[in-house]
């Protein structure tokens, strides 16, 4: 069950490397130069950590049929190149419960910090809000 006990949970960091062919397709879908050396700003949303032991839906007890995406906020510090490797840290920042007519809603704010492996600098911080609805 989602609870305030999850607040502050930090996951072991993991490394990611963008896949050039996917970056190319992403740029093409935006109508931009597919050979750009930089990542599109929202590319990293597709590289979530489920394959690296960060399964937020399971850990926070959010069945997919009850899940809502509450938005994201990005803070960019440095461009990320296609060839960059990233060290990713994930932390559950805040858990809140709010009453609604349909029953309780749970809100989880999760932060992702992406550091460039080559120099250790933070390139991006992202906050994602996940919402768990009550069963109908």
C-alpha positions in Angstrom: 0.0 0.0 0.0 1.3 3.5 -0.8 2.1 5.3 2.4 4.2 8.1 3.8 6.8 5.3 4.7 8.0 5.5 1.1 8.9 9.1 1.4 12.7 9.6 1.2 13.4 6.2 -0.3 16.5 6.4 -2.5 17.2 3.7 -5.0 20.7 2.5 -6.0 22.1 4.6 -8.8 22.4 3.1 -12.3 24.0 4.1 -15.6 22.3 4.8 -18.9 23.6 5.5 -22.4 21.3 6.9 -25.0 20.8 4.7 -28.1 21.8 6.6 -31.2 19.2 5.0 -33.4 16.4 5.9 -31.0 17.6 9.5 -30.7 17.7 9.7 -34.5 14.1 8.5 -34.7 13.0 10.9 -31.9 14.5 13.9 -33.8 12.9 12.7 -37.0 9.5 12.5 -35.3 9.9 16.1 -34.2 10.8 17.2 -37.8 14.3 18.1 -36.7 17.8 17.2 -37.9 18.1 13.4 -37.1 21.9 13.7 -36.9 22.0 16.2 -34.1 24.7 15.4 -31.5 22.5 16.4 -28.6 19.5 14.6 -27.0 16.0 16.0 -27.4 15.0 17.6 -24.2 12.4 15.0 -23.2 14.3 11.9 -24.6 15.2 10.7 -21.1 11.6 10.0 -20.1 11.9 6.9 -22.2 14.9 5.5 -20.3 13.2 4.8 -17.0 14.8 2.6 -14.4 12.5 -0.5 -14.4 15.3 -2.5 -16.1 17.7 -1.2 -13.4 15.7 -2.1 -10.3 13.6 1.0 -10.0 10.1 -0.2 -10.4 8.1 2.6 -8.9 4.7 1.2 -9.8 5.4 -2.0 -7.9 7.2 -0.3 -5.0 4.5 2.3 -4.5 1.7 -0.2 -5.0 0.2 1.7 -8.0 -1.6 -0.8 -10.3 -1.4 0.5 -13.9 -5.2 0.7 -14.2 -5.3 3.1 -11.2 -2.3 5.1 -12.2 -2.4 8.7 -13.5 0.5 10.8 -14.7 0.5 14.1 -12.8 3.1 15.9 -14.8 6.8 16.5 -14.9 9.2 19.4 -14.2 12.7 19.6 -15.7 15.7 21.6 -14.6 18.4 21.6 -17.2 22.0 22.5 -16.3 23.9 21.2 -19.3 23.3 19.7 -22.7 23.5 15.9 -23.0 25.2 14.5 -26.1 24.2 11.3 -27.8 27.5 9.7 -26.7 27.2 10.7 -23.1 26.9 8.1 -20.4 24.7 9.1 -17.4 24.6 8.2 -13.7 21.0 8.3 -12.6 19.8 8.7 -9.0 16.1 8.2 -8.2 14.4 9.3 -4.9 10.8 9.4 -3.7 10.7 13.0 -2.5 7.1 13.3 -1.2 4.0 11.2 -0.6 0.7 12.9 0.0 -2.9 11.6 0.4 -5.9 13.8 -0.5 -9.6 13.1 -0.2 -11.8 13.0 -3.2 -15.4 12.1 -3.9 -14.3 8.8 -5.4 -12.0 8.0 -2.4 -8.4 8.8 -1.5 -5.9 9.9 -4.1 -2.2 9.3 -3.4 0.5 11.6 -4.9 4.1 10.6 -5.2 6.7 13.1 -6.3 9.8 11.3 -7.6 13.1 13.0 -8.5 15.6 11.8 -11.1 19.1 13.3 -11.2 21.1 12.7 -14.3 24.9 13.2 -13.9 27.4 13.1 -16.8 29.8 10.2 -16.1 32.7 12.0 -17.9 32.8 14.9 -15.4 30.3 14.2 -12.6 28.3 17.3 -13.3 24.5 17.3 -12.9 23.0 17.8 -16.4 19.3 17.4 -15.5 17.0 17.1 -12.6 13.4 16.0 -13.1 10.5 15.7 -10.8 7.7 13.3 -11.9 4.3 13.2 -10.2 2.6 9.8 -10.1 -1.0 9.6 -8.9 -2.8 6.5 -7.6 -6.6 6.7 -7.9 -9.0 4.8 -5.7 -10.6 1.6 -7.2 -14.1 2.3 -8.6 
